Amino acid sequence: MKLALKIMFVIFIIWMIIGAYLVNTEHEKAEVVMGLGILYLSFLFMPLFIYYRYRDGKYKKYIINDEKLKNAFKDVGK
């Protein structure tokens, strides 16, 4: 999965470079290419990246619950 994400990221970077080149040359399809690149980033790359990074429950240390709040604020006001 890590290799697939790296390949997808490289594809995105190349896609955006081509899109920027087309915008600079005022090509008629430049905005379409850039828009499709953003859709690719938003709906394909980012969900897979988020799944890969947080699939093992690593996100649980960032969730705020009552116990963490009590521990954080027990010394406040003394």
PDB file with SEQRES, HELIX, SHEET and CRYST1 records, atoms N, CA, C and O in Angstrom:
SEQRES   1 A   78  MET LYS LEU ALA LEU LYS ILE MET PHE VAL ILE PHE ILE          
SEQRES   2 A   78  ILE TRP MET ILE ILE GLY ALA TYR LEU VAL ASN THR GLU          
SEQRES   3 A   78  HIS GLU LYS ALA GLU VAL VAL MET GLY LEU GLY ILE LEU          
SEQRES   4 A   78  TYR LEU SER PHE LEU PHE MET PRO LEU PHE ILE TYR TYR          
SEQRES   5 A   78  ARG TYR ARG ASP GLY LYS TYR LYS LYS TYR ILE ILE ASN          
SEQRES   6 A   78  ASP GLU LYS LEU LYS ASN ALA PHE LYS ASP VAL GLY LYS          
HELIX    1 AA1 LYS A    2  ASN A   24  1                                  23    
HELIX    2 AA2 ALA A   30  TYR A   40  1                                  11    
HELIX    3 AA3 LEU A   41  PHE A   45  3                                   5    
HELIX    4 AA4 MET A   46  TYR A   54  1                                   9    
HELIX    5 AA5 LYS A   58  TYR A   62  5                                   5    
HELIX    6 AA6 ASP A   66  PHE A   73  1                                   8    
CRYST1    1.000    1.000    1.000  90.00  90.00  90.00 P 1           1          
ATOM      1  N   MET A   1       0.831  -1.188   0.000  1.00  0.00           N  
ATOM      2  CA  MET A   1       0.000   0.000   0.000  1.00  0.00           C  
ATOM      3  C   MET A   1       0.876   1.252   0.000  1.00  0.00           C  
ATOM      4  O   MET A   1       0.553   2.252  -0.641  1.00  0.00           O  
ATOM      5  N   LYS A   2       1.988   1.179   0.729  1.00  0.00           N  
ATOM      6  CA  LYS A   2       2.878   2.339   0.790  1.00  0.00           C  
ATOM      7  C   LYS A   2       3.435   2.668  -0.597  1.00  0.00           C  
ATOM      8  O   LYS A   2       3.529   3.836  -0.972  1.00  0.00           O  
ATOM      9  N   LEU A   3       3.797   1.654  -1.338  1.00  0.00           N  
ATOM     10  CA  LEU A   3       4.311   1.864  -2.687  1.00  0.00           C  
ATOM     11  C   LEU A   3       3.226   2.446  -3.594  1.00  0.00           C  
ATOM     12  O   LEU A   3       3.493   3.333  -4.405  1.00  0.00           O  
ATOM     13  N   ALA A   4       2.017   1.946  -3.451  1.00  0.00           N  
ATOM     14  CA  ALA A   4       0.904   2.461  -4.257  1.00  0.00           C  
ATOM     15  C   ALA A   4       0.656   3.936  -3.955  1.00  0.00           C  
ATOM     16  O   ALA A   4       0.395   4.718  -4.870  1.00  0.00           O  
ATOM     17  N   LEU A   5       0.734   4.323  -2.690  1.00  0.00           N  
ATOM     18  CA  LEU A   5       0.549   5.728  -2.325  1.00  0.00           C  
ATOM     19  C   LEU A   5       1.668   6.598  -2.893  1.00  0.00           C  
ATOM     20  O   LEU A   5       1.415   7.718  -3.339  1.00  0.00           O  
ATOM     21  N   LYS A   6       2.883   6.100  -2.882  1.00  0.00           N  
ATOM     22  CA  LYS A   6       3.993   6.861  -3.462  1.00  0.00           C  
ATOM     23  C   LYS A   6       3.798   7.057  -4.958  1.00  0.00           C  
ATOM     24  O   LYS A   6       4.022   8.145  -5.488  1.00  0.00           O  
ATOM     25  N   ILE A   7       3.380   5.993  -5.628  1.00  0.00           N  
ATOM     26  CA  ILE A   7       3.141   6.087  -7.068  1.00  0.00           C  
ATOM     27  C   ILE A   7       2.002   7.054  -7.353  1.00  0.00           C  
ATOM     28  O   ILE A   7       2.097   7.864  -8.275  1.00  0.00           O  
ATOM     29  N   MET A   8       0.926   6.980  -6.574  1.00  0.00           N  
ATOM     30  CA  MET A   8      -0.209   7.889  -6.764  1.00  0.00           C  
ATOM     31  C   MET A   8       0.201   9.337  -6.519  1.00  0.00           C  
ATOM     32  O   MET A   8      -0.273  10.237  -7.212  1.00  0.00           O  
ATOM     33  N   PHE A   9       1.075   9.573  -5.543  1.00  0.00           N  
ATOM     34  CA  PHE A   9       1.528  10.929  -5.258  1.00  0.00           C  
ATOM     35  C   PHE A   9       2.370  11.468  -6.408  1.00  0.00           C  
ATOM     36  O   PHE A   9       2.234  12.631  -6.786  1.00  0.00           O  
ATOM     37  N   VAL A  10       3.234  10.631  -6.962  1.00  0.00           N  
ATOM     38  CA  VAL A  10       4.053  11.053  -8.100  1.00  0.00           C  
ATOM     39  C   VAL A  10       3.163  11.368  -9.303  1.00  0.00           C  
ATOM     40  O   VAL A  10       3.399  12.341 -10.019  1.00  0.00           O  
ATOM     41  N   ILE A  11       2.145  10.544  -9.517  1.00  0.00           N  
ATOM     42  CA  ILE A  11       1.202  10.818 -10.602  1.00  0.00           C  
ATOM     43  C   ILE A  11       0.521  12.161 -10.387  1.00  0.00           C  
ATOM     44  O   ILE A  11       0.357  12.936 -11.330  1.00  0.00           O  
ATOM     45  N   PHE A  12       0.122  12.440  -9.142  1.00  0.00           N  
ATOM     46  CA  PHE A  12      -0.521  13.720  -8.847  1.00  0.00           C  
ATOM     47  C   PHE A  12       0.420  14.888  -9.116  1.00  0.00           C  
ATOM     48  O   PHE A  12       0.003  15.878  -9.718  1.00  0.00           O  
ATOM     49  N   ILE A  13       1.663  14.801  -8.692  1.00  0.00           N  
ATOM     50  CA  ILE A  13       2.627  15.881  -8.902  1.00  0.00           C  
ATOM     51  C   ILE A  13       2.857  16.113 -10.395  1.00  0.00           C  
ATOM     52  O   ILE A  13       2.876  17.255 -10.853  1.00  0.00           O  
ATOM     53  N   ILE A  14       3.031  15.033 -11.146  1.00  0.00           N  
ATOM     54  CA  ILE A  14       3.226  15.172 -12.598  1.00  0.00           C  
ATOM     55  C   ILE A  14       1.990  15.783 -13.238  1.00  0.00           C  
ATOM     56  O   ILE A  14       2.095  16.638 -14.118  1.00  0.00           O  
ATOM     57  N   TRP A  15       0.823  15.343 -12.796  1.00  0.00           N  
ATOM     58  CA  TRP A  15      -0.437  15.866 -13.317  1.00  0.00           C  
ATOM     59  C   TRP A  15      -0.546  17.370 -13.086  1.00  0.00           C  
ATOM     60  O   TRP A  15      -0.953  18.110 -13.982  1.00  0.00           O  
ATOM     61  N   MET A  16      -0.185  17.822 -11.886  1.00  0.00           N  
ATOM     62  CA  MET A  16      -0.265  19.243 -11.566  1.00  0.00           C  
ATOM     63  C   MET A  16       0.782  20.054 -12.342  1.00  0.00           C  
ATOM     64  O   MET A  16       0.518  21.192 -12.730  1.00  0.00           O  
ATOM     65  N   ILE A  17       1.959  19.479 -12.567  1.00  0.00           N  
ATOM     66  CA  ILE A  17       2.981  20.174 -13.363  1.00  0.00           C  
ATOM     67  C   ILE A  17       2.502  20.344 -14.801  1.00  0.00           C  
ATOM     68  O   ILE A  17       2.658  21.409 -15.398  1.00  0.00           O  
ATOM     69  N   ILE A  18       1.921  19.286 -15.346  1.00  0.00           N  
ATOM     70  CA  ILE A  18       1.372  19.385 -16.706  1.00  0.00           C  
ATOM     71  C   ILE A  18       0.241  20.413 -16.737  1.00  0.00           C  
ATOM     72  O   ILE A  18       0.150  21.208 -17.672  1.00  0.00           O  
ATOM     73  N   GLY A  19      -0.608  20.400 -15.730  1.00  0.00           N  
ATOM     74  CA  GLY A  19      -1.698  21.370 -15.664  1.00  0.00           C  
ATOM     75  C   GLY A  19      -1.194  22.795 -15.568  1.00  0.00           C  
ATOM     76  O   GLY A  19      -1.737  23.689 -16.218  1.00  0.00           O  
ATOM     77  N   ALA A  20      -0.155  23.022 -14.760  1.00  0.00           N  
ATOM     78  CA  ALA A  20       0.417  24.358 -14.644  1.00  0.00           C  
ATOM     79  C   ALA A  20       1.039  24.804 -15.960  1.00  0.00           C  
ATOM     80  O   ALA A  20       0.944  25.972 -16.338  1.00  0.00           O  
ATOM     81  N   TYR A  21       1.673  23.870 -16.651  1.00  0.00           N  
ATOM     82  CA  TYR A  21       2.240  24.194 -17.962  1.00  0.00           C  
ATOM     83  C   TYR A  21       1.135  24.582 -18.944  1.00  0.00           C  
ATOM     84  O   TYR A  21       1.272  25.549 -19.693  1.00  0.00           O  
ATOM     85  N   LEU A  22       0.060  23.834 -18.933  1.00  0.00           N  
ATOM     86  CA  LEU A  22      -1.050  24.133 -19.839  1.00  0.00           C  
ATOM     87  C   LEU A  22      -1.708  25.474 -19.504  1.00  0.00           C  
ATOM     88  O   LEU A  22      -2.137  26.200 -20.401  1.00  0.00           O  
ATOM     89  N   VAL A  23      -1.785  25.796 -18.220  1.00  0.00           N  
ATOM     90  CA  VAL A  23      -2.336  27.102 -17.826  1.00  0.00           C  
ATOM     91  C   VAL A  23      -1.438  28.224 -18.335  1.00  0.00           C  
ATOM     92  O   VAL A  23      -1.931  29.233 -18.840  1.00  0.00           O  
ATOM     93  N   ASN A  24      -0.137  28.056 -18.208  1.00  0.00           N  
ATOM     94  CA  ASN A  24       0.807  29.085 -18.674  1.00  0.00           C  
ATOM     95  C   ASN A  24       0.802  29.253 -20.185  1.00  0.00           C  
ATOM     96  O   ASN A  24       1.041  30.350 -20.690  1.00  0.00           O  
ATOM     97  N   THR A  25       0.532  28.173 -20.910  1.00  0.00           N  
ATOM     98  CA  THR A  25       0.473  28.276 -22.363  1.00  0.00           C  
ATOM     99  C   THR A  25      -0.928  28.606 -22.850  1.00  0.00           C  
ATOM    100  O   THR A  25      -1.169  28.667 -24.056  1.00  0.00           O  
ATOM    101  N   GLU A  26      -1.839  28.818 -21.937  1.00  0.00           N  
ATOM    102  CA  GLU A  26      -3.229  29.188 -22.224  1.00  0.00           C  
ATOM    103  C   GLU A  26      -3.923  28.173 -23.128  1.00  0.00           C  
ATOM    104  O   GLU A  26      -4.608  28.533 -24.086  1.00  0.00           O  
ATOM    105  N   HIS A  27      -3.732  26.921 -22.805  1.00  0.00           N  
ATOM    106  CA  HIS A  27      -4.397  25.834 -23.525  1.00  0.00           C  
ATOM    107  C   HIS A  27      -5.869  25.820 -23.129  1.00  0.00           C  
ATOM    108  O   HIS A  27      -6.214  26.164 -21.998  1.00  0.00           O  
ATOM    109  N   GLU A  28      -6.721  25.429 -24.042  1.00  0.00           N  
ATOM    110  CA  GLU A  28      -8.165  25.492 -23.784  1.00  0.00           C  
ATOM    111  C   GLU A  28      -8.639  24.467 -22.759  1.00  0.00           C  
ATOM    112  O   GLU A  28      -9.676  24.676 -22.130  1.00  0.00           O  
ATOM    113  N   LYS A  29      -7.928  23.386 -22.575  1.00  0.00           N  
ATOM    114  CA  LYS A  29      -8.306  22.334 -21.620  1.00  0.00           C  
ATOM    115  C   LYS A  29      -7.511  22.394 -20.316  1.00  0.00           C  
ATOM    116  O   LYS A  29      -7.558  21.450 -19.527  1.00  0.00           O  
ATOM    117  N   ALA A  30      -6.794  23.467 -20.079  1.00  0.00           N  
ATOM    118  CA  ALA A  30      -5.933  23.560 -18.900  1.00  0.00           C  
ATOM    119  C   ALA A  30      -6.743  23.511 -17.610  1.00  0.00           C  
ATOM    120  O   ALA A  30      -6.354  22.829 -16.662  1.00  0.00           O  
ATOM    121  N   GLU A  31      -7.860  24.223 -17.565  1.00  0.00           N  
ATOM    122  CA  GLU A  31      -8.674  24.242 -16.345  1.00  0.00           C  
ATOM    123  C   GLU A  31      -9.291  22.878 -16.069  1.00  0.00           C  
ATOM    124  O   GLU A  31      -9.465  22.495 -14.912  1.00  0.00           O  
ATOM    125  N   VAL A  32      -9.622  22.145 -17.125  1.00  0.00           N  
ATOM    126  CA  VAL A  32     -10.171  20.797 -16.961  1.00  0.00           C  
ATOM    127  C   VAL A  32      -9.111  19.867 -16.371  1.00  0.00           C  
ATOM    128  O   VAL A  32      -9.401  19.075 -15.475  1.00  0.00           O  
ATOM    129  N   VAL A  33      -7.895  19.968 -16.872  1.00  0.00           N  
ATOM    130  CA  VAL A  33      -6.805  19.126 -16.371  1.00  0.00           C  
ATOM    131  C   VAL A  33      -6.535  19.425 -14.896  1.00  0.00           C  
ATOM    132  O   VAL A  33      -6.382  18.501 -14.097  1.00  0.00           O  
ATOM    133  N   MET A  34      -6.475  20.693 -14.533  1.00  0.00           N  
ATOM    134  CA  MET A  34      -6.247  21.061 -13.135  1.00  0.00           C  
ATOM    135  C   MET A  34      -7.401  20.604 -12.254  1.00  0.00           C  
ATOM    136  O   MET A  34      -7.176  20.104 -11.151  1.00  0.00           O  
ATOM    137  N   GLY A  35      -8.625  20.766 -12.721  1.00  0.00           N  
ATOM    138  CA  GLY A  35      -9.796  20.337 -11.951  1.00  0.00           C  
ATOM    139  C   GLY A  35      -9.824  18.835 -11.726  1.00  0.00           C  
ATOM    140  O   GLY A  35     -10.149  18.373 -10.633  1.00  0.00           O  
ATOM    141  N   LEU A  36      -9.486  18.074 -12.756  1.00  0.00           N  
ATOM    142  CA  LEU A  36      -9.435  16.620 -12.604  1.00  0.00           C  
ATOM    143  C   LEU A  36      -8.316  16.203 -11.651  1.00  0.00           C  
ATOM    144  O   LEU A  36      -8.445  15.212 -10.932  1.00  0.00           O  
ATOM    145  N   GLY A  37      -7.233  16.952 -11.649  1.00  0.00           N  
ATOM    146  CA  GLY A  37      -6.154  16.674 -10.701  1.00  0.00           C  
ATOM    147  C   GLY A  37      -6.598  16.877  -9.263  1.00  0.00           C  
ATOM    148  O   GLY A  37      -6.243  16.096  -8.381  1.00  0.00           O  
ATOM    149  N   ILE A  38      -7.372  17.925  -9.028  1.00  0.00           N  
ATOM    150  CA  ILE A  38      -7.880  18.180  -7.676  1.00  0.00           C  
ATOM    151  C   ILE A  38      -8.896  17.106  -7.280  1.00  0.00           C  
ATOM    152  O   ILE A  38      -8.904  16.661  -6.132  1.00  0.00           O  
ATOM    153  N   LEU A  39      -9.743  16.688  -8.205  1.00  0.00           N  
ATOM    154  CA  LEU A  39     -10.675  15.592  -7.919  1.00  0.00           C  
ATOM    155  C   LEU A  39      -9.921  14.307  -7.595  1.00  0.00           C  
ATOM    156  O   LEU A  39     -10.302  13.575  -6.681  1.00  0.00           O  
ATOM    157  N   TYR A  40      -8.857  14.031  -8.336  1.00  0.00           N  
ATOM    158  CA  TYR A  40      -8.014  12.862  -8.079  1.00  0.00           C  
ATOM    159  C   TYR A  40      -7.433  12.921  -6.673  1.00  0.00           C  
ATOM    160  O   TYR A  40      -7.435  11.927  -5.946  1.00  0.00           O  
ATOM    161  N   LEU A  41      -6.937  14.098  -6.297  1.00  0.00           N  
ATOM    162  CA  LEU A  41      -6.377  14.267  -4.958  1.00  0.00           C  
ATOM    163  C   LEU A  41      -7.450  14.085  -3.901  1.00  0.00           C  
ATOM    164  O   LEU A  41      -7.232  13.390  -2.909  1.00  0.00           O  
ATOM    165  N   SER A  42      -8.603  14.699  -4.102  1.00  0.00           N  
ATOM    166  CA  SER A  42      -9.656  14.717  -3.091  1.00  0.00           C  
ATOM    167  C   SER A  42     -10.346  13.378  -2.906  1.00  0.00           C  
ATOM    168  O   SER A  42     -10.618  12.976  -1.775  1.00  0.00           O  
ATOM    169  N   PHE A  43     -10.629  12.689  -3.985  1.00  0.00           N  
ATOM    170  CA  PHE A  43     -11.466  11.502  -3.896  1.00  0.00           C  
ATOM    171  C   PHE A  43     -10.738  10.174  -4.046  1.00  0.00           C  
ATOM    172  O   PHE A  43     -11.319   9.126  -3.764  1.00  0.00           O  
ATOM    173  N   LEU A  44      -9.508  10.190  -4.475  1.00  0.00           N  
ATOM    174  CA  LEU A  44      -8.753   8.937  -4.590  1.00  0.00           C  
ATOM    175  C   LEU A  44      -7.553   8.899  -3.656  1.00  0.00           C  
ATOM    176  O   LEU A  44      -7.425   7.988  -2.838  1.00  0.00           O  
ATOM    177  N   PHE A  45      -6.681   9.881  -3.779  1.00  0.00           N  
ATOM    178  CA  PHE A  45      -5.430   9.844  -3.023  1.00  0.00           C  
ATOM    179  C   PHE A  45      -5.640  10.066  -1.526  1.00  0.00           C  
ATOM    180  O   PHE A  45      -5.178   9.268  -0.710  1.00  0.00           O  
ATOM    181  N   MET A  46      -6.332  11.144  -1.161  1.00  0.00           N  
ATOM    182  CA  MET A  46      -6.479  11.462   0.265  1.00  0.00           C  
ATOM    183  C   MET A  46      -7.220  10.388   1.062  1.00  0.00           C  
ATOM    184  O   MET A  46      -6.759  10.044   2.150  1.00  0.00           O  
ATOM    185  N   PRO A  47      -8.347   9.836   0.584  1.00  0.00           N  
ATOM    186  CA  PRO A  47      -8.978   8.763   1.372  1.00  0.00           C  
ATOM    187  C   PRO A  47      -8.082   7.552   1.572  1.00  0.00           C  
ATOM    188  O   PRO A  47      -8.050   6.975   2.659  1.00  0.00           O  
ATOM    189  N   LEU A  48      -7.352   7.160   0.525  1.00  0.00           N  
ATOM    190  CA  LEU A  48      -6.438   6.026   0.682  1.00  0.00           C  
ATOM    191  C   LEU A  48      -5.302   6.357   1.645  1.00  0.00           C  
ATOM    192  O   LEU A  48      -4.885   5.508   2.433  1.00  0.00           O  
ATOM    193  N   PHE A  49      -4.801   7.589   1.583  1.00  0.00           N  
ATOM    194  CA  PHE A  49      -3.738   8.004   2.489  1.00  0.00           C  
ATOM    195  C   PHE A  49      -4.228   8.012   3.935  1.00  0.00           C  
ATOM    196  O   PHE A  49      -3.534   7.528   4.829  1.00  0.00           O  
ATOM    197  N   ILE A  50      -5.403   8.552   4.161  1.00  0.00           N  
ATOM    198  CA  ILE A  50      -5.954   8.603   5.518  1.00  0.00           C  
ATOM    199  C   ILE A  50      -6.202   7.188   6.045  1.00  0.00           C  
ATOM    200  O   ILE A  50      -5.896   6.898   7.202  1.00  0.00           O  
ATOM    201  N   TYR A  51      -6.745   6.319   5.218  1.00  0.00           N  
ATOM    202  CA  TYR A  51      -6.953   4.933   5.634  1.00  0.00           C  
ATOM    203  C   TYR A  51      -5.630   4.269   5.994  1.00  0.00           C  
ATOM    204  O   TYR A  51      -5.534   3.589   7.016  1.00  0.00           O  
ATOM    205  N   TYR A  52      -4.620   4.460   5.168  1.00  0.00           N  
ATOM    206  CA  TYR A  52      -3.316   3.842   5.402  1.00  0.00           C  
ATOM    207  C   TYR A  52      -2.702   4.331   6.713  1.00  0.00           C  
ATOM    208  O   TYR A  52      -2.152   3.535   7.474  1.00  0.00           O  
ATOM    209  N   ARG A  53      -2.792   5.632   6.978  1.00  0.00           N  
ATOM    210  CA  ARG A  53      -2.151   6.197   8.163  1.00  0.00           C  
ATOM    211  C   ARG A  53      -2.857   5.825   9.465  1.00  0.00           C  
ATOM    212  O   ARG A  53      -2.201   5.672  10.496  1.00  0.00           O  
ATOM    213  N   TYR A  54      -4.182   5.677   9.437  1.00  0.00           N  
ATOM    214  CA  TYR A  54      -4.926   5.500  10.676  1.00  0.00           C  
ATOM    215  C   TYR A  54      -5.627   4.155  10.781  1.00  0.00           C  
ATOM    216  O   TYR A  54      -6.536   4.013  11.598  1.00  0.00           O  
ATOM    217  N   ARG A  55      -5.248   3.181  10.001  1.00  0.00           N  
ATOM    218  CA  ARG A  55      -5.927   1.892  10.029  1.00  0.00           C  
ATOM    219  C   ARG A  55      -5.637   1.088  11.290  1.00  0.00           C  
ATOM    220  O   ARG A  55      -6.447   0.241  11.665  1.00  0.00           O  
ATOM    221  N   ASP A  56      -4.529   1.319  11.946  1.00  0.00           N  
ATOM    222  CA  ASP A  56      -4.146   0.539  13.127  1.00  0.00           C  
ATOM    223  C   ASP A  56      -4.594   1.176  14.437  1.00  0.00           C  
ATOM    224  O   ASP A  56      -4.148   0.758  15.506  1.00  0.00           O  
ATOM    225  N   GLY A  57      -5.450   2.160  14.375  1.00  0.00           N  
ATOM    226  CA  GLY A  57      -5.944   2.799  15.590  1.00  0.00           C  
ATOM    227  C   GLY A  57      -5.010   3.828  16.169  1.00  0.00           C  
ATOM    228  O   GLY A  57      -5.117   4.165  17.348  1.00  0.00           O  
ATOM    229  N   LYS A  58      -4.097   4.337  15.369  1.00  0.00           N  
ATOM    230  CA  LYS A  58      -3.144   5.331  15.851  1.00  0.00           C  
ATOM    231  C   LYS A  58      -3.825   6.652  16.188  1.00  0.00           C  
ATOM    232  O   LYS A  58      -3.260   7.486  16.896  1.00  0.00           O  
ATOM    233  N   TYR A  59      -5.039   6.838  15.679  1.00  0.00           N  
ATOM    234  CA  TYR A  59      -5.766   8.090  15.897  1.00  0.00           C  
ATOM    235  C   TYR A  59      -6.324   8.198  17.310  1.00  0.00           C  
ATOM    236  O   TYR A  59      -6.697   9.294  17.730  1.00  0.00           O  
ATOM    237  N   LYS A  60      -6.393   7.108  18.052  1.00  0.00           N  
ATOM    238  CA  LYS A  60      -7.051   7.112  19.367  1.00  0.00           C  
ATOM    239  C   LYS A  60      -6.349   8.006  20.371  1.00  0.00           C  
ATOM    240  O   LYS A  60      -6.995   8.509  21.291  1.00  0.00           O  
ATOM    241  N   LYS A  61      -5.068   8.218  20.229  1.00  0.00           N  
ATOM    242  CA  LYS A  61      -4.380   9.090  21.179  1.00  0.00           C  
ATOM    243  C   LYS A  61      -4.721  10.562  20.950  1.00  0.00           C  
ATOM    244  O   LYS A  61      -4.419  11.399  21.800  1.00  0.00           O  
ATOM    245  N   TYR A  62      -5.341  10.888  19.824  1.00  0.00           N  
ATOM    246  CA  TYR A  62      -5.715  12.272  19.533  1.00  0.00           C  
ATOM    247  C   TYR A  62      -7.163  12.594  19.868  1.00  0.00           C  
ATOM    248  O   TYR A  62      -7.572  13.751  19.777  1.00  0.00           O  
ATOM    249  N   ILE A  63      -7.948  11.590  20.254  1.00  0.00           N  
ATOM    250  CA  ILE A  63      -9.356  11.809  20.583  1.00  0.00           C  
ATOM    251  C   ILE A  63      -9.448  12.310  22.020  1.00  0.00           C  
ATOM    252  O   ILE A  63      -8.856  11.736  22.934  1.00  0.00           O  
ATOM    253  N   ILE A  64     -10.202  13.390  22.199  1.00  0.00           N  
ATOM    254  CA  ILE A  64     -10.393  13.950  23.537  1.00  0.00           C  
ATOM    255  C   ILE A  64     -11.647  13.333  24.143  1.00  0.00           C  
ATOM    256  O   ILE A  64     -12.725  13.404  23.554  1.00  0.00           O  
ATOM    257  N   ASN A  65     -11.505  12.727  25.320  1.00  0.00           N  
ATOM    258  CA  ASN A  65     -12.646  12.179  26.031  1.00  0.00           C  
ATOM    259  C   ASN A  65     -12.670  12.755  27.450  1.00  0.00           C  
ATOM    260  O   ASN A  65     -11.797  13.543  27.814  1.00  0.00           O  
ATOM    261  N   ASP A  66     -13.649  12.371  28.237  1.00  0.00           N  
ATOM    262  CA  ASP A  66     -13.804  12.933  29.582  1.00  0.00           C  
ATOM    263  C   ASP A  66     -12.602  12.648  30.477  1.00  0.00           C  
ATOM    264  O   ASP A  66     -12.184  13.513  31.247  1.00  0.00           O  
ATOM    265  N   GLU A  67     -12.054  11.462  30.382  1.00  0.00           N  
ATOM    266  CA  GLU A  67     -10.914  11.106  31.226  1.00  0.00           C  
ATOM    267  C   GLU A  67      -9.698  11.987  30.934  1.00  0.00           C  
ATOM    268  O   GLU A  67      -9.023  12.440  31.858  1.00  0.00           O  
ATOM    269  N   LYS A  68      -9.426  12.224  29.677  1.00  0.00           N  
ATOM    270  CA  LYS A  68      -8.296  13.075  29.305  1.00  0.00           C  
ATOM    271  C   LYS A  68      -8.530  14.512  29.746  1.00  0.00           C  
ATOM    272  O   LYS A  68      -7.595  15.189  30.173  1.00  0.00           O  
ATOM    273  N   LEU A  69      -9.758  14.981  29.648  1.00  0.00           N  
ATOM    274  CA  LEU A  69     -10.067  16.344  30.096  1.00  0.00           C  
ATOM    275  C   LEU A  69      -9.903  16.472  31.602  1.00  0.00           C  
ATOM    276  O   LEU A  69      -9.370  17.471  32.084  1.00  0.00           O  
ATOM    277  N   LYS A  70     -10.353  15.472  32.351  1.00  0.00           N  
ATOM    278  CA  LYS A  70     -10.204  15.508  33.807  1.00  0.00           C  
ATOM    279  C   LYS A  70      -8.726  15.518  34.203  1.00  0.00           C  
ATOM    280  O   LYS A  70      -8.326  16.264  35.097  1.00  0.00           O  
ATOM    281  N   ASN A  71      -7.929  14.702  33.546  1.00  0.00           N  
ATOM    282  CA  ASN A  71      -6.494  14.670  33.850  1.00  0.00           C  
ATOM    283  C   ASN A  71      -5.811  15.983  33.480  1.00  0.00           C  
ATOM    284  O   ASN A  71      -4.889  16.420  34.169  1.00  0.00           O  
ATOM    285  N   ALA A  72      -6.254  16.604  32.408  1.00  0.00           N  
ATOM    286  CA  ALA A  72      -5.626  17.843  31.969  1.00  0.00           C  
ATOM    287  C   ALA A  72      -5.956  19.014  32.883  1.00  0.00           C  
ATOM    288  O   ALA A  72      -5.123  19.898  33.084  1.00  0.00           O  
ATOM    289  N   PHE A  73      -7.165  19.028  33.439  1.00  0.00           N  
ATOM    290  CA  PHE A  73      -7.614  20.173  34.214  1.00  0.00           C  
ATOM    291  C   PHE A  73      -7.705  19.921  35.708  1.00  0.00           C  
ATOM    292  O   PHE A  73      -8.283  20.745  36.417  1.00  0.00           O  
ATOM    293  N   LYS A  74      -7.155  18.808  36.230  1.00  0.00           N  
ATOM    294  CA  LYS A  74      -7.266  18.518  37.655  1.00  0.00           C  
ATOM    295  C   LYS A  74      -6.406  19.464  38.496  1.00  0.00           C  
ATOM    296  O   LYS A  74      -6.746  19.730  39.649  1.00  0.00           O  
ATOM    297  N   ASP A  75      -5.311  19.975  37.951  1.00  0.00           N  
ATOM    298  CA  ASP A  75      -4.430  20.874  38.707  1.00  0.00           C  
ATOM    299  C   ASP A  75      -4.759  22.341  38.476  1.00  0.00           C  
ATOM    300  O   ASP A  75      -4.131  23.209  39.082  1.00  0.00           O  
ATOM    301  N   VAL A  76      -5.717  22.636  37.625  1.00  0.00           N  
ATOM    302  CA  VAL A  76      -6.082  24.024  37.348  1.00  0.00           C  
ATOM    303  C   VAL A  76      -6.910  24.553  38.514  1.00  0.00           C  
ATOM    304  O   VAL A  76      -7.823  23.873  38.982  1.00  0.00           O  
ATOM    305  N   GLY A  77      -6.609  25.725  38.976  1.00  0.00           N  
ATOM    306  CA  GLY A  77      -7.351  26.347  40.065  1.00  0.00           C  
ATOM    307  C   GLY A  77      -6.749  26.103  41.436  1.00  0.00           C  
ATOM    308  O   GLY A  77      -7.328  26.535  42.433  1.00  0.00           O  
ATOM    309  N   LYS A  78      -5.644  25.447  41.524  1.00  0.00           N  
ATOM    310  CA  LYS A  78      -5.004  25.207  42.834  1.00  0.00           C  
ATOM    311  C   LYS A  78      -3.957  26.261  43.089  1.00  0.00           C  
ATOM    312  O   LYS A  78      -3.303  26.243  44.132  1.00  0.00           O  
TER     313      LYS A  78                                                      
END                                                                             
